[in-house]
């Protein structure tokens, strides 16, 4: 009975308060039968402290598991969202449309995205991650200079041609849709397009520093031209299913590179070297399952 009374005393205390209570008990009860009572109290307090620790661990484990599951669900939602948006536009991306595609409840989707705009911004960010994985990282495996510049352009064209996104280049479609509509979505798209142009421009500068491109070439101008050729190929492919558009874009890019390449740079642009690189890019695309239907 005594131990029952003292259990109720300690059951709601934190670990620190339990230790303080034990010390105070030692001071109050120091002789005779009360020492036995003290031993009982100490034993019960230790059991309660162990129970509290276990409960905290279980709560932490459950919370971590729930967060991981939520992250996986959010990722699955965004993977579907980028494909819908690339083909139907970001405005066609609604909670209802996604719920139907994923066979999820609308309330379940609202738990991850509180508004349509929040969903659109998150979708743009997810598309950026895909673009980095599919284009930037493979190109940056090549040594800085003229070949990296070529790889950035070549892999970009392969990324569209292989159907990484259902509707072609995600950012070409999104930029066309939101270019005259101020707001967070447009700002996100504009920032990512600026990043891509900066990557191209920096690759031109690196090639110039390596002595592979002429020093008087304007890096910003060349980046603009290459981006325009890539977007033009995407447009012709999406509108006319014209696969030759990629051939024409590659030829135009190579013509510009060869025209402004130095002697050492020209040696890097020999057809057999470029062909080997392109075959490797195609095999990587097939390996990841990116084929256009």
N, C-alpha and C positions, 0 to 999 in steps of 0.2 A: 504493500500500500504506500509505504514511504517513497519507494522508488517511482511509483506512478505519479505522486504529487510533484516530484522533482523533474520528471520527464516533461510534464506540461510546462514547467518553468523554463526549460531549456529548448523546447522544440522550435520556437520561432526566433531563436537568437542566431546571429551570424557567427562565423568561426572565431573572430576576434573577441566578441562579447562572451562566447562560451569560455574562452581561456580566462578572461577577467573574472567571470563568475566563479570558476574553479578556485582561483587564487583567493578570492574573498571567502569562500567556504572553508578553506584551510585555516584562515584567520579566526573565523567564528567557532569552528568545531575542532578542538584540539585534544580532547581527552575522552576516555571511557568508551561507552557504547556509541557515542556520537562519532568516534573515529570510524566505526564500522559503517555508520550511515554515510559518512564522508566518502569512504571507499566506493560505496554503492553509487553515490552521486557522480563521482569521477568516472566510473565505468560507464554509466548511462550517458554522460556528457560526451565521452569519447565515441560511443556508438552513434550518437546523434551527429557529431562532427563528421564522422565517416559517411553517414547517410547524406548529409548536406553536400559533401564533396562529390559523391557518386551522382547525385541529382544534377549538380552543375555540369559534370562531364557528359551526362546523358542529354541534357538540354543543349549543350554546345554541339554535340554530335548530330542531334536532330536538326538543329538550325543550319549547320554546315551542309547536311544532306539536302535539305529543302532549297538552299541557295543554289547548290550545284544543279539540282533538277530544274529550278527556275531559269538558270543560265542556259541550259540545254534547250529548253522550250523556246526561249527568246531567240536563240541562234537558229532553230528550225523555222521559226516564224520569219525571220529576216532573210533566210536563204530562199524561201518561197517569194517573199516580197520583192526582192531584187529582180527576179525573173518576170513577175507580173508587171512591175514598173517599167522594165526595159521594153516590153512589148505593148503595154497598154497605157503607159504614162503614170507618173506619180499621182495625178489626180484620179486615175482609175483605181488607185490603191486605197481601199476603204477597209474598215474593220469588218464589215459584212462580207466583202469580197474575199478577204483573207480567211475568215471563219469558214466560208463555204469550201475554199480550196483545201484547207487543212482539216476540215471536219471537226472544228473546235467551236466552243460556244463564244458568243460575242463578249460575254462577261469575262471569260478566261483571257481573251485578247486584251481587254481593257485593263486587266491587272498588270500587263506589261507595258502598255502604251495608253496614256491617258487621253490622247487626242489624235486626230488625223495628222496634224502638223508634226507632232512628236514622232509618230510612226514614219512619216516621210523623211524627217531628218535622220532618224536611226537607219532607215533603208539606204540613204545616200552614204552614210558612214560605213555600212556593211559592204556596199558596192566598192568603196575605196579599198577596203581590206582585200577583197577579191582581186582588184586590179593590181595591188602591190604584190600579191602572191603569184599572179599569173604573168605579169609583165615586168615589173620593176626588179624583183629578186632574181629571176632567171637572167635578165640582161646584165645585172650587176655582178654576176659570176664571171663575166668577161672583163679582162683588164681594161682599166680606164684609158680612153682614147677613141680613135676612129672606129674601132670594131664595136666598142660599147655603144656608141652613137648609132651605128647601123643596127645592132641587136635591139635596141629600144624600139626602133621603127619597125623592123622585121617581125619581132615578137608581137608588137601591137597589132599588126595586120593579121597575124596568125590567130591571135586571141579573138578577133572579130570573126574571122573566117571559120574557126572551129566551133563557134556557137557557145562560148562560155556563158553568155547571157542569152536568154531566149529571143530577145529582140535586137540583137547586135550590141553595139557599144552603149552601155548604160548611160554614160555621161554625155554622149552625143544627143541621145534622146531627151535626157533630163535638161540639158542646157537649152535645147530648142524650145522645150515646154515652159521653162521658167525664166528665160533671159530678160523678159520685160515685166516680171512680177516680183517686186521687192519683198523681202522678208527673210526669215531664217533659212528656209529651204534653198532659195536662190543664193544666199550668202554661202551656204555650205558647198553648193555645186561650183560656184565661182572660185572659191578658195582651192578646191581640188583641181580644177582646170588650170589654175595659176601654178599649182605645184607641178603639174605635168609639164607645162611649158618651161618652168624653171629647170626641171630635170633635163629636158632636151637642150636647153641653152647651156647648162653647166657641162653637159657631155661635149658640146661643140668647143667650149673653152678648154676643156681637158685635152681634146685632140689638138688644139692649137698649141698648148703648152708642150705637148709631146712632139711637136714639130711635124704633125701629120696633116694638118690643114693650114691654109694660108693665114698669115697673121692679120691681114686687113679685112678678113671676112667678118661680117656682122653676125654674132651669135644669135641675137634676138630675132633678126630677120630670117635666118635659116631655120630656127625653131618654129617660127610662125609658118613658114612654107611647108615644113615636114608635117606639122599638125594639120594643116589645111589639106594636104594630099591624103592623109590617113582618114580624115573625116569625109572627104569626097569618095574614097573607096567604100567606106561604110554606107554612105548614102546610096550609091549605085547598087551595092549588094542587097540592101534592105528593100529598095524600091523596085529594082529590076531583076534581082537574083543574079546579078552579073558577077560571076567569079573572076572574069578577066580584069575587073577593076583592081583587084589586088596585085595582079601582074603589072598593070600599068603604073600603079602607085609605087611599087618596088623599083621599077625601071626609072621612074622620074626621080626618086630619092637617090638611087645610085648614080644617076647622071650628074646630079648636083654635087655629090660627094667626090666623084672622079674629076669634075671640072676644077674643084678647089683643093684637091689633095696635093700634098707635096710629093716628092719622089718616094720617100719612105712610106707615106700614106697610101700611095698607089699600089705598092706591093701588097698591102693588107687587103685590098679590094679585088684581088684576083678571083675569077669565077669559081674555081674549085674550092677555095676557102669559104666563100659565101655559101656555096651549095651544101657543104658539110654542116655548116652551122644551121641552115634552114631545115635540113633533114632531121637534125637532132631536136630542133624545136617542135617539128611535127610529131616525132615519136613521143616527146614529153606530153603533147596535147592528147594523143591517143591513150597514153598511159593513164592520164587522169580522167579519161572518159568524156572528153569534150568533142563531140561530133555534132554537126548540125543536121537536123532531120530535113 
